[in-house]
Amino acid sequence: MVKILLVVASVCFLQGCIHKIVTVPIKVAYKTTKGVVKGTVAVVGAVIPDGDDEDSEQNDKDKKD
């Protein structure tokens, strides 16, 4: 009975430490991946135009007529 209480007490006391051990690496991985994805999106957006210029030119022609 005493061992069970000791295990339960240890789990309660160490809960904050376990939480930190699990969440800190996940946060670092998330932030790193987020930065890489933003950089990739910027490069792809620069290489592959999305056609906004063509739409602007078409709208300018329509306004002139």
Backbone bond lengths (Angstrom), bond angles and torsions (degrees), N, CA, C in turn:
res aa  C-N    CA-C-N  psi(-1)  N-CA   C-N-CA  omega(-1)  CA-C   N-CA-C  phi
1 M - - - 1.449 - - 1.526 110.96 -
2 V 1.324 115.48 -40.66 1.458 121.05 -178.76 1.531 110.05 -66.37
3 K 1.331 116.01 -37.17 1.466 119.83 179.81 1.529 111.06 -65.03
4 I 1.317 115.15 -39.25 1.464 119.37 179.49 1.527 110.30 -64.63
5 L 1.322 116.77 -44.27 1.466 120.87 177.95 1.526 111.27 -63.05
6 L 1.333 116.20 -37.89 1.454 120.84 178.83 1.534 110.99 -65.62
7 V 1.305 116.67 -41.56 1.469 121.04 178.27 1.526 110.16 -65.45
8 V 1.308 117.76 -44.64 1.460 121.46 179.39 1.529 110.71 -63.10
9 A 1.304 117.30 -42.68 1.466 121.33 178.37 1.524 110.79 -64.34
10 S 1.318 117.21 -41.68 1.464 120.84 178.63 1.524 111.44 -62.85
11 V 1.313 116.42 -41.74 1.467 120.76 178.54 1.525 110.09 -61.80
12 C 1.305 116.87 -42.98 1.471 120.48 179.49 1.519 111.70 -64.96
13 F 1.322 117.36 -41.67 1.462 120.59 -179.04 1.524 112.30 -71.19
14 L 1.311 117.33 -34.57 1.459 121.42 -176.23 1.529 113.54 -91.55
15 Q 1.301 117.02 1.39 1.454 120.74 -177.17 1.529 111.51 -59.71
16 G 1.322 118.07 -41.36 1.462 121.23 178.82 1.517 111.95 -64.73
17 C 1.313 117.68 -39.85 1.471 121.60 179.11 1.525 110.86 -66.20
18 I 1.313 116.11 -43.05 1.463 120.12 179.21 1.524 110.14 -64.08
19 H 1.303 116.75 -39.47 1.459 121.16 178.28 1.534 110.47 -60.32
20 K 1.315 117.76 -45.26 1.475 122.16 178.89 1.518 111.27 -64.52
21 I 1.324 116.58 -43.37 1.464 120.28 -178.18 1.525 110.49 -61.82
22 V 1.309 117.91 -34.44 1.457 121.60 -178.18 1.518 111.63 -82.94
23 T 1.334 118.64 -43.37 1.464 120.38 -171.23 1.516 114.61 -81.47
24 V 1.316 119.76 -31.50 1.469 120.65 -177.42 1.525 111.86 -62.61
25 P 1.325 121.11 -50.00 1.470 119.08 178.06 1.530 112.79 -62.72
26 I 1.316 117.29 -33.38 1.460 120.07 179.29 1.525 110.06 -67.42
27 K 1.321 117.60 -40.92 1.465 120.99 178.20 1.520 111.18 -63.89
28 V 1.328 116.82 -41.69 1.471 120.65 179.09 1.525 109.85 -63.61
29 A 1.309 117.38 -44.81 1.467 120.88 179.35 1.519 110.76 -64.04
30 Y 1.320 118.06 -39.49 1.460 121.76 179.83 1.520 111.03 -64.28
31 K 1.333 116.96 -46.94 1.463 120.28 -178.86 1.526 111.27 -65.25
32 T 1.317 117.18 -39.11 1.465 120.84 178.59 1.523 110.37 -64.81
33 T 1.308 116.47 -46.63 1.465 120.49 -179.83 1.520 110.89 -64.22
34 K 1.316 116.83 -39.65 1.461 121.19 179.52 1.528 110.79 -61.29
35 G 1.323 117.24 -42.48 1.463 121.16 178.17 1.514 111.87 -65.01
36 V 1.318 117.14 -41.72 1.461 121.09 179.78 1.521 110.55 -65.17
37 V 1.313 117.38 -41.42 1.471 121.06 -179.50 1.523 110.34 -65.99
38 K 1.332 117.81 -41.57 1.465 120.11 178.21 1.520 110.99 -62.24
39 G 1.324 116.76 -41.38 1.467 120.36 177.49 1.511 111.63 -64.14
40 T 1.308 116.92 -41.83 1.464 120.68 179.24 1.525 110.93 -64.55
41 V 1.305 117.35 -41.23 1.464 121.29 179.23 1.522 110.05 -63.79
42 A 1.322 117.36 -39.81 1.463 120.69 179.19 1.523 110.83 -65.02
43 V 1.318 117.47 -42.17 1.469 120.79 179.65 1.517 110.61 -66.92
44 V 1.311 117.04 -44.70 1.468 120.15 179.84 1.523 110.04 -64.68
45 G 1.317 117.80 -39.02 1.458 121.19 178.12 1.515 112.09 -64.93
46 A 1.323 117.43 -32.74 1.460 120.47 178.53 1.523 111.38 -75.81
47 V 1.325 117.05 -34.35 1.462 120.76 -177.52 1.521 111.51 -81.11
48 I 1.307 116.88 -40.79 1.463 121.71 -177.61 1.528 108.28 -109.98
49 P 1.332 117.66 101.21 1.469 118.49 179.74 1.523 111.16 -67.04
50 D 1.314 115.55 151.11 1.461 119.10 -176.26 1.518 112.97 -96.39
51 G 1.313 118.60 1.55 1.462 120.66 174.52 1.508 114.49 90.81
52 D 1.314 118.90 9.34 1.461 120.83 178.85 1.529 111.63 -62.44
53 D 1.325 117.03 -36.65 1.458 120.43 -179.56 1.529 110.77 -63.70
54 E 1.321 116.52 -41.01 1.457 119.92 179.61 1.527 110.84 -64.33
55 D 1.316 116.25 -40.36 1.461 119.51 178.52 1.525 110.54 -64.53
56 S 1.319 116.99 -39.69 1.463 120.92 179.39 1.516 110.62 -64.61
57 E 1.322 117.01 -42.39 1.460 120.74 179.61 1.526 110.53 -64.05
58 Q 1.319 117.25 -40.68 1.462 121.30 179.76 1.525 110.23 -65.64
59 N 1.319 117.45 -41.01 1.461 121.02 179.07 1.521 110.88 -66.33
60 D 1.339 117.46 -37.83 1.458 120.97 177.78 1.527 110.84 -64.16
61 K 1.329 117.50 -40.15 1.462 121.27 178.74 1.522 110.74 -65.77
62 D 1.336 117.00 -39.66 1.463 120.95 179.83 1.530 110.61 -65.87
63 K 1.309 116.94 -37.03 1.461 120.52 -179.17 1.524 111.44 -69.84
64 K 1.325 117.51 -33.45 1.461 121.66 -179.33 1.529 111.18 -70.25
65 D 1.325 116.74 -32.15 1.478 120.35 -177.62 1.472 110.36 -77.29
